[in-house]
Amino acid sequence: MNDDSQIEVPPSFVALFVAPGRIKPREPWAVIAQRYELCEDLAQMLTDTARTQLWELHATEADVLERIGRGLAAGPLDLTPDETQWVLHRLAELLGWAGVGPPTGPSAAKQ
C-alpha cells in the first residue's frame, strides 16, 4: 500500500490487477486506488437504482444485478469485465442480498 494514500483498497479489488500465478499487481498503486474509488462509488450510487428496480419490476435480486451488469458493460465508464463483476458483488453486499456469490472472472479465484 502507498503511504501517501488514505484509501484502503480491499484485497478482492487488488486481485483484479494481479495476473494468475503472480503476486505483484500489473498496474501502479495510484491506478488501482483510482479504479477502486470509481468502482466503490459506482456500487454506492447504484443501491437506490437496484432497490427501485427490485420493487418496480418485481424482479429477483439476481435479475436486477444482471440488468445493472448489462448497463455497466454498455456504459461509457470503460469498466473491465472483472471490475463490473466486482461492482455487482459489492452492490449486493451493500444491499444485504443473500445468496449472491463472490465476483466471478479470471481473477476471482484469488479473492
PyRosetta script that sets phi, psi and omega in degrees:
from pyrosetta import init, pose_from_sequence

init()
pose = pose_from_sequence("MNDDSQIEVPPSFVALFVAPGRIKPREPWAVIAQRYELCEDLAQMLTDTARTQLWELHATEADVLERIGRGLAAGPLDLTPDETQWVLHRLAELLGWAGVGPPTGPSAAKQ")
pose.set_psi(1, 145.5)
pose.set_omega(1, 179.6)
pose.set_phi(2, -79.5)
pose.set_psi(2, 129.5)
pose.set_omega(2, -179.1)
pose.set_phi(3, -67.3)
pose.set_psi(3, -23.6)
pose.set_omega(3, -178.7)
pose.set_phi(4, -77.3)
pose.set_psi(4, -18.6)
pose.set_omega(4, -174.5)
pose.set_phi(5, -97.0)
pose.set_psi(5, 138.4)
pose.set_omega(5, 176.5)
pose.set_phi(6, -91.0)
pose.set_psi(6, -8.0)
pose.set_omega(6, -176.6)
pose.set_phi(7, -78.5)
pose.set_psi(7, 133.3)
pose.set_omega(7, 174.2)
pose.set_phi(8, -106.7)
pose.set_psi(8, 105.9)
pose.set_omega(8, -178.2)
pose.set_phi(9, -86.5)
pose.set_psi(9, 126.4)
pose.set_omega(9, -178.3)
pose.set_phi(10, -67.4)
pose.set_psi(10, 149.7)
pose.set_omega(10, 179.4)
pose.set_phi(11, -56.5)
pose.set_psi(11, -32.4)
pose.set_omega(11, 179.7)
pose.set_phi(12, -62.8)
pose.set_psi(12, -30.6)
pose.set_omega(12, 178.5)
pose.set_phi(13, -82.3)
pose.set_psi(13, -42.2)
pose.set_omega(13, 178.5)
pose.set_phi(14, -58.0)
pose.set_psi(14, -36.3)
pose.set_omega(14, -178.8)
pose.set_phi(15, -59.4)
pose.set_psi(15, -24.4)
pose.set_omega(15, 178.4)
pose.set_phi(16, -64.8)
pose.set_psi(16, -19.5)
pose.set_omega(16, -175.8)
pose.set_phi(17, -108.8)
pose.set_psi(17, 11.3)
pose.set_omega(17, 179.3)
pose.set_phi(18, -111.4)
pose.set_psi(18, 122.1)
pose.set_omega(18, 180.0)
pose.set_phi(19, -68.6)
pose.set_psi(19, 148.8)
pose.set_omega(19, 178.0)
pose.set_phi(20, -53.9)
pose.set_psi(20, 134.0)
pose.set_omega(20, -179.9)
pose.set_phi(21, 82.5)
pose.set_psi(21, 0.6)
pose.set_omega(21, -179.7)
pose.set_phi(22, -110.9)
pose.set_psi(22, 167.5)
pose.set_omega(22, 178.5)
pose.set_phi(23, -114.5)
pose.set_psi(23, -37.7)
pose.set_omega(23, -175.3)
pose.set_phi(24, -87.4)
pose.set_psi(24, 134.5)
pose.set_omega(24, 176.5)
pose.set_phi(25, -62.4)
pose.set_psi(25, 150.0)
pose.set_omega(25, -178.8)
pose.set_phi(26, -84.4)
pose.set_psi(26, -6.5)
pose.set_omega(26, 179.2)
pose.set_phi(27, -118.2)
pose.set_psi(27, 153.4)
pose.set_omega(27, 175.8)
pose.set_phi(28, -64.8)
pose.set_psi(28, 155.3)
pose.set_omega(28, -177.9)
pose.set_phi(29, -56.0)
pose.set_psi(29, -38.8)
pose.set_omega(29, -178.7)
pose.set_phi(30, -61.0)
pose.set_psi(30, -38.7)
pose.set_omega(30, 178.9)
pose.set_phi(31, -67.7)
pose.set_psi(31, -45.1)
pose.set_omega(31, 179.9)
pose.set_phi(32, -60.9)
pose.set_psi(32, -45.5)
pose.set_omega(32, -179.6)
pose.set_phi(33, -63.4)
pose.set_psi(33, -40.4)
pose.set_omega(33, 179.2)
pose.set_phi(34, -65.1)
pose.set_psi(34, -44.9)
pose.set_omega(34, 179.2)
pose.set_phi(35, -65.5)
pose.set_psi(35, -37.9)
pose.set_omega(35, 178.2)
pose.set_phi(36, -62.4)
pose.set_psi(36, -46.1)
pose.set_omega(36, 179.2)
pose.set_phi(37, -58.0)
pose.set_psi(37, -43.6)
pose.set_omega(37, 178.2)
pose.set_phi(38, -60.5)
pose.set_psi(38, -49.7)
pose.set_omega(38, -176.4)
pose.set_phi(39, -67.5)
pose.set_psi(39, -40.8)
pose.set_omega(39, 178.5)
pose.set_phi(40, -65.8)
pose.set_psi(40, -45.0)
pose.set_omega(40, 177.8)
pose.set_phi(41, -60.9)
pose.set_psi(41, -40.7)
pose.set_omega(41, 179.4)
pose.set_phi(42, -62.6)
pose.set_psi(42, -45.9)
pose.set_omega(42, 178.5)
pose.set_phi(43, -60.9)
pose.set_psi(43, -42.7)
pose.set_omega(43, 179.0)
pose.set_phi(44, -62.7)
pose.set_psi(44, -43.1)
pose.set_omega(44, -178.1)
pose.set_phi(45, -69.3)
pose.set_psi(45, -27.5)
pose.set_omega(45, -176.8)
pose.set_phi(46, -83.0)
pose.set_psi(46, -4.6)
pose.set_omega(46, -177.9)
pose.set_phi(47, -61.5)
pose.set_psi(47, -44.7)
pose.set_omega(47, 179.2)
pose.set_phi(48, -65.6)
pose.set_psi(48, -40.0)
pose.set_omega(48, 177.8)
pose.set_phi(49, -60.5)
pose.set_psi(49, -45.2)
pose.set_omega(49, -178.6)
pose.set_phi(50, -65.1)
pose.set_psi(50, -43.9)
pose.set_omega(50, 177.8)
pose.set_phi(51, -61.0)
pose.set_psi(51, -42.3)
pose.set_omega(51, -179.7)
pose.set_phi(52, -63.7)
pose.set_psi(52, -45.9)
pose.set_omega(52, 178.9)
pose.set_phi(53, -62.1)
pose.set_psi(53, -40.4)
pose.set_omega(53, 179.7)
pose.set_phi(54, -59.4)
pose.set_psi(54, -43.3)
pose.set_omega(54, -177.2)
pose.set_phi(55, -77.3)
pose.set_psi(55, -49.2)
pose.set_omega(55, -175.3)
pose.set_phi(56, -69.0)
pose.set_psi(56, -39.2)
pose.set_omega(56, -175.3)
pose.set_phi(57, -91.7)
pose.set_psi(57, -7.7)
pose.set_omega(57, -175.2)
pose.set_phi(58, 52.1)
pose.set_psi(58, 40.0)
pose.set_omega(58, -178.0)
pose.set_phi(59, -94.0)
pose.set_psi(59, 167.1)
pose.set_omega(59, 174.3)
pose.set_phi(60, -81.8)
pose.set_psi(60, 163.7)
pose.set_omega(60, 177.8)
pose.set_phi(61, -59.5)
pose.set_psi(61, -41.5)
pose.set_omega(61, 179.4)
pose.set_phi(62, -63.1)
pose.set_psi(62, -38.8)
pose.set_omega(62, 178.4)
pose.set_phi(63, -65.0)
pose.set_psi(63, -42.0)
pose.set_omega(63, 178.8)
pose.set_phi(64, -62.0)
pose.set_psi(64, -45.4)
pose.set_omega(64, 179.6)
pose.set_phi(65, -63.2)
pose.set_psi(65, -38.3)
pose.set_omega(65, 178.5)
pose.set_phi(66, -64.0)
pose.set_psi(66, -44.1)
pose.set_omega(66, 178.6)
pose.set_phi(67, -61.6)
pose.set_psi(67, -45.7)
pose.set_omega(67, -179.7)
pose.set_phi(68, -64.7)
pose.set_psi(68, -39.7)
pose.set_omega(68, 177.9)
pose.set_phi(69, -60.6)
pose.set_psi(69, -41.4)
pose.set_omega(69, 176.9)
pose.set_phi(70, -63.8)
pose.set_psi(70, -39.3)
pose.set_omega(70, 177.6)
pose.set_phi(71, -65.1)
pose.set_psi(71, -40.4)
pose.set_omega(71, 178.6)
pose.set_phi(72, -65.5)
pose.set_psi(72, -40.5)
pose.set_omega(72, -179.1)
pose.set_phi(73, -65.4)
pose.set_psi(73, -33.4)
pose.set_omega(73, -178.3)
pose.set_phi(74, -91.0)
pose.set_psi(74, -6.9)
pose.set_omega(74, -174.4)
pose.set_phi(75, -79.7)
pose.set_psi(75, 176.6)
pose.set_omega(75, -175.3)
pose.set_phi(76, -85.3)
pose.set_psi(76, 4.7)
pose.set_omega(76, -173.3)
pose.set_phi(77, -81.2)
pose.set_psi(77, -11.3)
pose.set_omega(77, 178.4)
pose.set_phi(78, 58.0)
pose.set_psi(78, 44.6)
pose.set_omega(78, 175.6)
pose.set_phi(79, -76.9)
pose.set_psi(79, 143.8)
pose.set_omega(79, 172.9)
pose.set_phi(80, -74.4)
pose.set_psi(80, 161.0)
pose.set_omega(80, 175.7)
pose.set_phi(81, -56.6)
pose.set_psi(81, -39.0)
pose.set_omega(81, 178.3)
pose.set_phi(82, -65.6)
pose.set_psi(82, -39.9)
pose.set_omega(82, 177.4)
pose.set_phi(83, -65.1)
pose.set_psi(83, -40.1)
pose.set_omega(83, 178.1)
pose.set_phi(84, -60.3)
pose.set_psi(84, -45.7)
pose.set_omega(84, 179.2)
pose.set_phi(85, -63.7)
pose.set_psi(85, -37.9)
pose.set_omega(85, 179.2)
pose.set_phi(86, -64.9)
pose.set_psi(86, -43.0)
pose.set_omega(86, 178.4)
pose.set_phi(87, -60.5)
pose.set_psi(87, -44.9)
pose.set_omega(87, -179.5)
pose.set_phi(88, -63.8)
pose.set_psi(88, -41.4)
pose.set_omega(88, 177.8)
pose.set_phi(89, -64.8)
pose.set_psi(89, -43.8)
pose.set_omega(89, 179.2)
pose.set_phi(90, -64.6)
pose.set_psi(90, -39.7)
pose.set_omega(90, 177.0)
pose.set_phi(91, -59.9)
pose.set_psi(91, -46.1)
pose.set_omega(91, 178.2)
pose.set_phi(92, -61.8)
pose.set_psi(92, -39.2)
pose.set_omega(92, 176.5)
pose.set_phi(93, -61.5)
pose.set_psi(93, -47.4)
pose.set_omega(93, -178.3)
pose.set_phi(94, -61.2)
pose.set_psi(94, -34.2)
pose.set_omega(94, -179.5)
pose.set_phi(95, -84.9)
pose.set_psi(95, -10.0)
pose.set_omega(95, -178.6)
pose.set_phi(96, 70.6)
pose.set_psi(96, 29.2)
pose.set_omega(96, -179.4)
pose.set_phi(97, -80.1)
pose.set_psi(97, 113.2)
pose.set_omega(97, -178.2)
pose.set_phi(98, -74.1)
pose.set_psi(98, 156.7)
pose.set_omega(98, 174.7)
pose.set_phi(99, 80.8)
pose.set_psi(99, 2.2)
pose.set_omega(99, 177.7)
pose.set_phi(100, -91.1)
pose.set_psi(100, 120.1)
pose.set_omega(100, -175.3)
pose.set_phi(101, -74.3)
pose.set_psi(101, 178.1)
pose.set_omega(101, 178.5)
pose.set_phi(102, -68.6)
pose.set_psi(102, 166.4)
pose.set_omega(102, 178.6)
pose.set_phi(103, -55.3)
pose.set_psi(103, 146.9)
pose.set_omega(103, 177.2)
pose.set_phi(104, -110.8)
pose.set_psi(104, 163.4)
pose.set_omega(104, 179.5)
pose.set_phi(105, 130.1)
pose.set_psi(105, 179.2)
pose.set_omega(105, -175.1)
pose.set_phi(106, -59.5)
pose.set_psi(106, -32.3)
pose.set_omega(106, -177.1)
pose.set_phi(107, -91.1)
pose.set_psi(107, -8.1)
pose.set_omega(107, -172.3)
pose.set_phi(108, -63.1)
pose.set_psi(108, -28.9)
pose.set_omega(108, -177.3)
pose.set_phi(109, -64.5)
pose.set_psi(109, -22.7)
pose.set_omega(109, -177.0)
pose.set_phi(110, -89.8)
pose.set_psi(110, -0.2)
pose.set_omega(110, -172.7)
pose.set_phi(111, -89.6)
pose.dump_pdb("model.pdb")
